[in-house]
Amino acid sequence: MTQQYPIISCMQKIVIYETKARFFVVGSNNTETRFRVLKIDRTEPRELHIVEDKVEYTPKQIRELLYMIDVGNRSKVSQKGGSGLSRRVSTFGLVGFVKFLEGYYIVLITKRRRVALIGSHTIYKIEDTSLVYIPNDTVRYTHPDEPRYVKMFQSMDLSSNFYFSYSYDLTHTLQYNMTPVKHLDTMADLTASVDPWPPGGSGEGGSEVDDGSHVEEASNLTFCAEEDEVSTDGSDPPPDQGTTLGWGTPDSDMVYGVRTDPCWKFVWNFHMLKDVCTLLHSDWLLYVIHGFIGQSNIVVFGRPIYLTLIARRSRQFAGTRFLKRGANFEGYVANEVETEQVVHDASVLSLDKARLTAFVQMRGSVPALWSQDISNKMMPKPMINVDQADPFGDVAGKHFDQTKEKKQRERIVREQMIKALQYLNQFLPPEHTIRYIGFDMAKVTKSKNTNVLLRLAKIAEYCVKKTGFFHTGPHRARGSEGAIKYPLGQGVGQKQHGVVRTNCVDCLDRTNTAQFAIGKCALAFQLHSLGVLDTPCLEFDTDCVRMLEDLYEDHGDILALQYGGSQLVHRIKSYRKVAPWTSSSRDIMHTLSRYYSNTFSDADRQHSMNLFLGTFTPKEGQLNIWELSTDFYLHNPCTLYGPTPRTRSYTQWWQTGVVNCLPLSYEEESKGTQGQTVVIRTNRLDERLDGYWEYYHPYLLTTLEELFSFHMNNSIRDFMLKFVMFDSVFLQ
């Protein structure tokens, strides 16, 4: 099979120029050797008119184009000294376009920070954004409610745990991303007419700013449009000088570049992209996720093993703690988060040659129609109400059918689910039924003689052995004791064929501790498969587990802030019963903070989220979002028009292809056959595929100390005690 590689987005440096009539959005690759241009009409007060000219420009051509635009837009009075084209803002990417009651705005990333590396792929956190109004002042239509909507939209702070990558699909799991697309030879080469981009560049305006904290600002990016910088003597080298990539290359050296659709459930800027997805080249589109990403380096005798935690929040039925409970009628649940634990050998840069492992688990509210009455502000724990009976498990069936990875093994800790699971399981093959494990964590915690984490460890081992985990390459365990017998063990590599789903009432404190216990067990098996451990067993009081615990603590704090309004109240150390005595006062403060947030600010936060995600779209002449008595109909639009005819069977509650693919993932088996898939066939060293240029930036003058890997949390530097004589992170 011909090798496949992800296509790296080439629009990584963007500068917006403006005239009275248009915005000119100029984007380039990192080496500034290829450019694209968007033209946005500023004379239309209410609609978005955007045009991409489908042309790729060289550095010389883009300077000449900008110069001509500048001269053509100068007024007669200022022909000699004035400027008809001015630079408005420099950015690292387009988040999208949004409209309220006036004209459209463009949302831009102006500051970014590197937070993780997976092979050669860099993952960025958005640090700052800019909201630019498109229509000019002469045609601007004003509305009195527009400022309030703008303020509400901006209160969803994009600098708060939003992430993106130019080369790695953060919306999908590593297992999905490493799954090859089948039958590529029969697919049309959507970019066959575009020459491969050379690995070298002019290096002009090496303007990436890095202050050591890996926060990069786009304020200094510029593509010169001044008259005296336009080359007219043909001195610029042609873009392909010094390379013969793509010309005269034997077929045996050709590879495929592939870009598939993202998992839209986790794309938080979907609403801002939906109007332009079909109009723009895919390089312009950045898919932003919301949640948490953290990374640490487990150093094993000088060998870097990167431990990465990626949490993706679903944008469906998203909201705050007491205002979003249970599920909606489409089966989407509140506070749904997919957490992926990636462990890989970072000594190899290319993912197709590296040793990779990944384990996926989920959290989410109980998939039933239930809520809590918060009308009594003084009641700390509102009563749970079942809003509507669901005897056929319709909502639960839709949820499990949509569950990430499309697999039918789940872990649910909730009494209300038992009847629904019993009903749904009777129609599934016995080997693919949904497994339920009930564990009263709060009750066990109160017992002085019982260790909660040890009880959870036994459950975790059962779950991990049932689902397996993703692993590329042969099993390199140093010993056979304790090895998993994988059901899919034929050939090279393993696949995760199930997913663990955990929840408590809030899916916050106890859920995070349970996920840590499962993650600890999975980490042992992951390190065992990489040949690092003799047996898949890790003790709690080791540097390696402390690193994992810190990641899950940060993971839990961020998710609790996003959903509950405060950090974790009961932390992992609390359940291990090793927390210091000072933690009690901190827990009380977090409890009060969560109570205040839930009582006084949740409604405003919910409005902002509904507006940001496009759940509510402002329209003139209709009620404003703050005038609605409830957002129930926004999240359940099917209820507006009365009962709809049922199109699904009460017994076959899954998609047809799901069961046929079990225990494999239907989503992975059908990869590339649904949605849009961009395919190019080119040389492996093409800059659009070669991660070397994305990782090292050889066109810039840098030092090794500026690489993100030098500043990552390190097991020896940051976790190992100074007086310890052993260099192993797995010893107590």
LINNORUR-V179672 format. One record per residue. N is the residue number from 1. RES is the residue in one small letter. NEAR is the number of other ideal C-beta (glycine too) atoms within 12 Angstrom. Layout:
# LINNORUR-V179672
((N | RES | NEAR) (N | RES | NEAR))
This chain:
# LINNORUR-V179672
((1 | m | 12) (2 | t | 24) (3 | q | 24) (4 | q | 34) (5 | y | 41) (6 | p | 43) (7 | i | 41) (8 | i | 36) (9 | s | 41) (10 | c | 40) (11 | m | 36) (12 | q | 42) (13 | k | 44) (14 | i | 45) (15 | v | 40) (16 | i | 37) (17 | y | 36) (18 | e | 34) (19 | t | 30) (20 | k | 22) (21 | a | 23) (22 | r | 29) (23 | f | 41) (24 | f | 40) (25 | v | 41) (26 | v | 44) (27 | g | 41) (28 | s | 44) (29 | n | 39) (30 | n | 44) (31 | t | 37) (32 | e | 42) (33 | t | 38) (34 | r | 38) (35 | f | 39) (36 | r | 38) (37 | v | 35) (38 | l | 36) (39 | k | 30) (40 | i | 38) (41 | d | 26) (42 | r | 33) (43 | t | 22) (44 | e | 23) (45 | p | 24) (46 | r | 22) (47 | e | 20) (48 | l | 29) (49 | h | 25) (50 | i | 31) (51 | v | 20) (52 | e | 27) (53 | d | 20) (54 | k | 16) (55 | v | 19) (56 | e | 31) (57 | y | 27) (58 | t | 33) (59 | p | 33) (60 | k | 28) (61 | q | 28) (62 | i | 40) (63 | r | 33) (64 | e | 26) (65 | l | 30) (66 | l | 38) (67 | y | 28) (68 | m | 20) (69 | i | 29) (70 | d | 30) (71 | v | 24) (72 | g | 20) (73 | n | 26) (74 | r | 22) (75 | s | 15) (76 | k | 10) (77 | v | 9) (78 | s | 13) (79 | q | 15) (80 | k | 11) (81 | g | 10) (82 | g | 15) (83 | s | 25) (84 | g | 28) (85 | l | 33) (86 | s | 23) (87 | r | 28) (88 | r | 31) (89 | v | 33) (90 | s | 34) (91 | t | 40) (92 | f | 45) (93 | g | 43) (94 | l | 45) (95 | v | 42) (96 | g | 39) (97 | f | 37) (98 | v | 42) (99 | k | 36) (100 | f | 35) (101 | l | 30) (102 | e | 28) (103 | g | 32) (104 | y | 32) (105 | y | 30) (106 | i | 39) (107 | v | 38) (108 | l | 39) (109 | i | 40) (110 | t | 34) (111 | k | 33) (112 | r | 40) (113 | r | 31) (114 | r | 38) (115 | v | 35) (116 | a | 38) (117 | l | 38) (118 | i | 45) (119 | g | 37) (120 | s | 34) (121 | h | 41) (122 | t | 40) (123 | i | 38) (124 | y | 38) (125 | k | 38) (126 | i | 40) (127 | e | 30) (128 | d | 29) (129 | t | 37) (130 | s | 30) (131 | l | 30) (132 | v | 30) (133 | y | 32) (134 | i | 38) (135 | p | 32) (136 | n | 23) (137 | d | 16) (138 | t | 11) (139 | v | 20) (140 | r | 19) (141 | y | 22) (142 | t | 17) (143 | h | 22) (144 | p | 13) (145 | d | 24) (146 | e | 25) (147 | p | 16) (148 | r | 23) (149 | y | 33) (150 | v | 27) (151 | k | 18) (152 | m | 30) (153 | f | 36) (154 | q | 24) (155 | s | 22) (156 | m | 39) (157 | d | 21) (158 | l | 37) (159 | s | 25) (160 | s | 25) (161 | n | 35) (162 | f | 42) (163 | y | 45) (164 | f | 44) (165 | s | 40) (166 | y | 42) (167 | s | 39) (168 | y | 41) (169 | d | 41) (170 | l | 44) (171 | t | 38) (172 | h | 36) (173 | t | 41) (174 | l | 40) (175 | q | 40) (176 | y | 38) (177 | n | 38) (178 | m | 39) (179 | t | 31) (180 | p | 28) (181 | v | 35) (182 | k | 22) (183 | h | 19) (184 | l | 29) (185 | d | 16) (186 | t | 12) (187 | m | 26) (188 | a | 16) (189 | d | 20) (190 | l | 22) (191 | t | 31) (192 | a | 17) (193 | s | 13) (194 | v | 26) (195 | d | 25) (196 | p | 36) (197 | w | 40) (198 | p | 33) (199 | p | 35) (200 | g | 26) (201 | g | 34) (202 | s | 31) (203 | g | 20) (204 | e | 27) (205 | g | 28) (206 | g | 22) (207 | s | 28) (208 | e | 32) (209 | v | 26) (210 | d | 26) (211 | d | 14) (212 | g | 17) (213 | s | 18) (214 | h | 30) (215 | v | 26) (216 | e | 37) (217 | e | 25) (218 | a | 36) (219 | s | 22) (220 | n | 22) (221 | l | 36) (222 | t | 30) (223 | f | 42) (224 | c | 29) (225 | a | 31) (226 | e | 18) (227 | e | 22) (228 | d | 10) (229 | e | 21) (230 | v | 25) (231 | s | 21) (232 | t | 13) (233 | d | 7) (234 | g | 12) (235 | s | 12) (236 | d | 24) (237 | p | 19) (238 | p | 18) (239 | p | 33) (240 | d | 22) (241 | q | 17) (242 | g | 14) (243 | t | 26) (244 | t | 18) (245 | l | 28) (246 | g | 32) (247 | w | 16) (248 | g | 11) (249 | t | 19) (250 | p | 12) (251 | d | 12) (252 | s | 10) (253 | d | 19) (254 | m | 28) (255 | v | 34) (256 | y | 36) (257 | g | 44) (258 | v | 38) (259 | r | 38) (260 | t | 35) (261 | d | 30) (262 | p | 33) (263 | c | 33) (264 | w | 28) (265 | k | 35) (266 | f | 38) (267 | v | 36) (268 | w | 42) (269 | n | 40) (270 | f | 34) (271 | h | 31) (272 | m | 37) (273 | l | 31) (274 | k | 22) (275 | d | 24) (276 | v | 32) (277 | c | 27) (278 | t | 14) (279 | l | 21) (280 | l | 31) (281 | h | 31) (282 | s | 37) (283 | d | 36) (284 | w | 34) (285 | l | 40) (286 | l | 46) (287 | y | 40) (288 | v | 43) (289 | i | 40) (290 | h | 44) (291 | g | 40) (292 | f | 40) (293 | i | 40) (294 | g | 37) (295 | q | 40) (296 | s | 42) (297 | n | 37) (298 | i | 43) (299 | v | 32) (300 | v | 30) (301 | f | 16) (302 | g | 14) (303 | r | 24) (304 | p | 33) (305 | i | 40) (306 | y | 45) (307 | l | 52) (308 | t | 44) (309 | l | 46) (310 | i | 44) (311 | a | 44) (312 | r | 43) (313 | r | 46) (314 | s | 44) (315 | r | 37) (316 | q | 38) (317 | f | 41) (318 | a | 43) (319 | g | 43) (320 | t | 37) (321 | r | 38) (322 | f | 41) (323 | l | 37) (324 | k | 43) (325 | r | 39) (326 | g | 43) (327 | a | 43) (328 | n | 39) (329 | f | 32) (330 | e | 26) (331 | g | 39) (332 | y | 35) (333 | v | 46) (334 | a | 44) (335 | n | 42) (336 | e | 42) (337 | v | 45) (338 | e | 43) (339 | t | 44) (340 | e | 49) (341 | q | 46) (342 | v | 50) (343 | v | 46) (344 | h | 43) (345 | d | 35) (346 | a | 38) (347 | s | 21) (348 | v | 23) (349 | l | 27) (350 | s | 29) (351 | l | 33) (352 | d | 27) (353 | k | 20) (354 | a | 30) (355 | r | 36) (356 | l | 39) (357 | t | 48) (358 | a | 47) (359 | f | 50) (360 | v | 45) (361 | q | 47) (362 | m | 45) (363 | r | 50) (364 | g | 52) (365 | s | 49) (366 | v | 41) (367 | p | 44) (368 | a | 40) (369 | l | 36) (370 | w | 33) (371 | s | 29) (372 | q | 28) (373 | d | 17) (374 | i | 27) (375 | s | 13) (376 | n | 13) (377 | k | 16) (378 | m | 10) (379 | m | 15) (380 | p | 18) (381 | k | 18) (382 | p | 24) (383 | m | 17) (384 | i | 23) (385 | n | 18) (386 | v | 21) (387 | d | 22) (388 | q | 19) (389 | a | 15) (390 | d | 30) (391 | p | 18) (392 | f | 23) (393 | g | 36) (394 | d | 31) (395 | v | 39) (396 | a | 44) (397 | g | 40) (398 | k | 33) (399 | h | 44) (400 | f | 44) (401 | d | 36) (402 | q | 35) (403 | t | 42) (404 | k | 41) (405 | e | 44) (406 | k | 35) (407 | k | 41) (408 | q | 38) (409 | r | 39) (410 | e | 43) (411 | r | 37) (412 | i | 41) (413 | v | 37) (414 | r | 38) (415 | e | 21) (416 | q | 31) (417 | m | 38) (418 | i | 21) (419 | k | 22) (420 | a | 38) (421 | l | 36) (422 | q | 18) (423 | y | 25) (424 | l | 37) (425 | n | 30) (426 | q | 20) (427 | f | 25) (428 | l | 29) (429 | p | 16) (430 | p | 12) (431 | e | 17) (432 | h | 28) (433 | t | 24) (434 | i | 40) (435 | r | 29) (436 | y | 30) (437 | i | 30) (438 | g | 21) (439 | f | 33) (440 | d | 21) (441 | m | 32) (442 | a | 20) (443 | k | 13) (444 | v | 24) (445 | t | 26) (446 | k | 13) (447 | s | 16) (448 | k | 9) (449 | n | 11) (450 | t | 18) (451 | n | 19) (452 | v | 34) (453 | l | 32) (454 | l | 22) (455 | r | 25) (456 | l | 40) (457 | a | 32) (458 | k | 19) (459 | i | 31) (460 | a | 37) (461 | e | 26) (462 | y | 23) (463 | c | 40) (464 | v | 41) (465 | k | 30) (466 | k | 34) (467 | t | 41) (468 | g | 38) (469 | f | 47) (470 | f | 40) (471 | h | 41) (472 | t | 36) (473 | g | 25) (474 | p | 17) (475 | h | 29) (476 | r | 23) (477 | a | 28) (478 | r | 19) (479 | g | 17) (480 | s | 13) (481 | e | 13) (482 | g | 23) (483 | a | 25) (484 | i | 34) (485 | k | 14) (486 | y | 29) (487 | p | 21) (488 | l | 24) (489 | g | 18) (490 | q | 10) (491 | g | 13) (492 | v | 15) (493 | g | 29) (494 | q | 35) (495 | k | 38) (496 | q | 45) (497 | h | 36) (498 | g | 42) (499 | v | 44) (500 | v | 49) (501 | r | 45) (502 | t | 43) (503 | n | 44) (504 | c | 30) (505 | v | 31) (506 | d | 38) (507 | c | 43) (508 | l | 42) (509 | d | 41) (510 | r | 36) (511 | t | 47) (512 | n | 48) (513 | t | 44) (514 | a | 46) (515 | q | 51) (516 | f | 45) (517 | a | 43) (518 | i | 45) (519 | g | 48) (520 | k | 42) (521 | c | 41) (522 | a | 46) (523 | l | 46) (524 | a | 41) (525 | f | 42) (526 | q | 47) (527 | l | 45) (528 | h | 33) (529 | s | 42) (530 | l | 39) (531 | g | 24) (532 | v | 36) (533 | l | 33) (534 | d | 20) (535 | t | 21) (536 | p | 35) (537 | c | 24) (538 | l | 40) (539 | e | 22) (540 | f | 29) (541 | d | 19) (542 | t | 29) (543 | d | 35) (544 | c | 39) (545 | v | 36) (546 | r | 34) (547 | m | 41) (548 | l | 44) (549 | e | 38) (550 | d | 27) (551 | l | 42) (552 | y | 43) (553 | e | 34) (554 | d | 31) (555 | h | 43) (556 | g | 46) (557 | d | 32) (558 | i | 34) (559 | l | 41) (560 | a | 40) (561 | l | 30) (562 | q | 37) (563 | y | 48) (564 | g | 41) (565 | g | 35) (566 | s | 34) (567 | q | 30) (568 | l | 40) (569 | v | 33) (570 | h | 37) (571 | r | 33) (572 | i | 38) (573 | k | 31) (574 | s | 30) (575 | y | 39) (576 | r | 28) (577 | k | 25) (578 | v | 18) (579 | a | 22) (580 | p | 14) (581 | w | 12) (582 | t | 11) (583 | s | 24) (584 | s | 17) (585 | s | 13) (586 | r | 23) (587 | d | 24) (588 | i | 16) (589 | m | 17) (590 | h | 29) (591 | t | 26) (592 | l | 19) (593 | s | 24) (594 | r | 34) (595 | y | 27) (596 | y | 18) (597 | s | 28) (598 | n | 34) (599 | t | 25) (600 | f | 18) (601 | s | 23) (602 | d | 29) (603 | a | 29) (604 | d | 24) (605 | r | 32) (606 | q | 39) (607 | h | 33) (608 | s | 32) (609 | m | 38) (610 | n | 38) (611 | l | 37) (612 | f | 40) (613 | l | 38) (614 | g | 30) (615 | t | 32) (616 | f | 32) (617 | t | 26) (618 | p | 30) (619 | k | 16) (620 | e | 18) (621 | g | 9) (622 | q | 13) (623 | l | 18) (624 | n | 24) (625 | i | 32) (626 | w | 21) (627 | e | 14) (628 | l | 21) (629 | s | 11) (630 | t | 19) (631 | d | 32) (632 | f | 27) (633 | y | 19) (634 | l | 30) (635 | h | 36) (636 | n | 27) (637 | p | 17) (638 | c | 20) (639 | t | 19) (640 | l | 13) (641 | y | 10) (642 | g | 7) (643 | p | 9) (644 | t | 14) (645 | p | 8) (646 | r | 14) (647 | t | 11) (648 | r | 21) (649 | s | 15) (650 | y | 17) (651 | t | 16) (652 | q | 20) (653 | w | 35) (654 | w | 34) (655 | q | 25) (656 | t | 15) (657 | g | 20) (658 | v | 30) (659 | v | 24) (660 | n | 18) (661 | c | 24) (662 | l | 27) (663 | p | 30) (664 | l | 30) (665 | s | 35) (666 | y | 30) (667 | e | 34) (668 | e | 36) (669 | e | 28) (670 | s | 26) (671 | k | 33) (672 | g | 27) (673 | t | 20) (674 | q | 18) (675 | g | 18) (676 | q | 20) (677 | t | 32) (678 | v | 30) (679 | v | 34) (680 | i | 38) (681 | r | 33) (682 | t | 35) (683 | n | 32) (684 | r | 31) (685 | l | 26) (686 | d | 38) (687 | e | 44) (688 | r | 47) (689 | l | 40) (690 | d | 35) (691 | g | 37) (692 | y | 25) (693 | w | 32) (694 | e | 38) (695 | y | 28) (696 | y | 24) (697 | h | 33) (698 | p | 19) (699 | y | 28) (700 | l | 24) (701 | l | 11) (702 | t | 19) (703 | t | 12) (704 | l | 10) (705 | e | 12) (706 | e | 22) (707 | l | 24) (708 | f | 36) (709 | s | 29) (710 | f | 19) (711 | h | 26) (712 | m | 30) (713 | n | 32) (714 | n | 26) (715 | s | 36) (716 | i | 27) (717 | r | 18) (718 | d | 20) (719 | f | 27) (720 | m | 25) (721 | l | 19) (722 | k | 9) (723 | f | 6) (724 | v | 16) (725 | m | 9) (726 | f | 15) (727 | d | 17) (728 | s | 25) (729 | v | 39) (730 | f | 34) (731 | l | 20) (732 | q | 16))
